[in-house]
């Protein structure tokens, strides 16, 4: 009985140890997929501001790999989320040419019960992915 219990406990621990990282990896993959779909054409596959559309823009998109470095080694997740969401503009920063993704994502999620929540989750997923590409 004790052996079966120990084996069961070990199997559960192993499953949790494997399943949780896989779910985190899947979430990270979703963030990357969302980034590539919505941000990659301007910011580039690697986030360096060299996407295929960037050549046709008057102002080069930001190098997203340097956000943490420019912020004294700290990745400002909330600020990045607010920038991607775009609904709150900071006039002192000038006009942004970046799409207001928060509104776009809400419209795309309008059939869902909570479109604002779905939009916020997508924005956060992208911001968290950007945190992983810091140099």
C-alpha positions in Angstrom: 0.0 0.0 0.0 2.7 2.4 0.9 4.7 1.6 -2.2 1.6 2.2 -4.4 1.0 5.5 -2.6 4.7 6.5 -3.1 4.5 5.6 -6.8 1.3 7.6 -7.2 2.7 10.6 -5.4 5.9 10.4 -7.6 3.7 10.1 -10.7 1.7 13.2 -9.7 4.8 15.2 -8.9 6.3 14.2 -12.2 3.1 15.1 -14.1 2.9 18.5 -12.4 6.6 19.1 -13.1 6.1 18.3 -16.7 2.6 19.7 -17.3 3.1 23.1 -15.7 6.3 24.0 -17.7 4.5 22.8 -20.9 1.6 25.1 -20.2 3.9 28.0 -19.5 5.8 27.2 -22.8 2.5 27.1 -24.7 1.5 30.5 -23.2 4.9 31.8 -24.3 4.4 30.4 -27.8 1.0 32.2 -27.9 2.7 35.4 -26.9 5.3 35.0 -29.7 2.6 34.1 -32.2 0.6 37.2 -31.3 3.7 39.3 -31.4 4.6 38.0 -34.9 1.1 38.5 -36.2 0.5 42.0 -34.9 4.0 43.5 -34.2 6.5 41.7 -36.4 5.8 43.5 -39.6 7.0 46.7 -38.1 9.3 45.7 -35.2 10.7 42.6 -37.0 10.9 38.9 -36.1 13.6 39.6 -33.5 12.1 42.9 -32.3 14.9 45.1 -33.5 12.6 47.6 -35.4 13.6 46.1 -38.8 10.3 44.5 -39.9 9.4 44.4 -43.6 7.0 47.4 -43.2 9.6 49.5 -41.3 11.3 50.6 -44.5 8.2 52.4 -45.6 7.7 54.3 -42.4 8.9 57.8 -41.8 10.1 56.9 -38.3 11.8 53.6 -37.6 9.9 51.4 -35.1 11.5 51.0 -31.7 14.1 48.3 -31.0 12.1 46.3 -28.5 15.1 44.3 -27.4 16.5 47.3 -25.7 13.6 48.3 -23.4 15.1 46.8 -20.3 18.5 48.2 -20.9 17.1 51.7 -21.4 15.2 51.3 -18.2 18.2 50.7 -15.9 17.9 46.9 -16.2 14.3 46.7 -15.2 11.6 45.6 -17.7 8.7 48.0 -17.2 5.9 45.5 -17.9 3.0 47.9 -17.0 4.4 50.6 -19.2 4.9 48.2 -22.1 1.3 46.9 -21.6 0.0 50.5 -21.7 2.0 51.3 -24.8 0.7 48.2 -26.7 -2.9 48.8 -25.5 -2.6 52.4 -26.7 -5.9 53.7 -25.3 -4.1 56.1 -22.9 -2.0 58.6 -24.9 0.7 60.6 -23.2 0.7 63.9 -25.1 4.2 64.9 -24.0 5.5 61.8 -25.9 4.1 63.1 -29.2 1.8 61.4 -31.7 2.2 57.7 -32.0 1.9 56.0 -35.3 1.4 52.6 -33.7 -2.0 51.1 -33.9 -4.2 51.2 -30.8 -4.1 47.5 -30.3 -6.4 47.5 -27.2 -9.3 48.8 -29.3 -8.5 46.5 -32.2 -8.3 43.4 -30.0 -11.6 44.4 -28.3 -13.3 44.6 -31.6 -11.9 41.2 -32.7 -13.1 39.8 -29.3 -16.6 41.4 -29.5 -18.3 38.0 -29.7 -16.8 36.9 -26.4 -18.5 37.5 -23.1 -15.8 40.0 -21.8 -14.1 41.6 -24.9 -12.1 44.0 -22.7 -10.7 41.2 -20.6 -9.8 39.2 -23.7 -8.1 42.2 -25.2 -6.1 42.9 -22.0 -5.0 39.3 -21.9 -3.7 39.5 -25.5 -1.8 42.7 -24.8 -0.3 41.2 -21.6 0.7 38.1 -23.5 2.6 40.2 -26.1 4.2 42.3 -23.5 5.4 39.3 -21.6 6.8 37.8 -24.8 8.7 41.1 -25.4 10.2 40.8 -21.9 11.8 37.5 -23.1 13.6 39.1 -26.0 15.6 41.6 -24.0 19.3 41.9 -24.7 
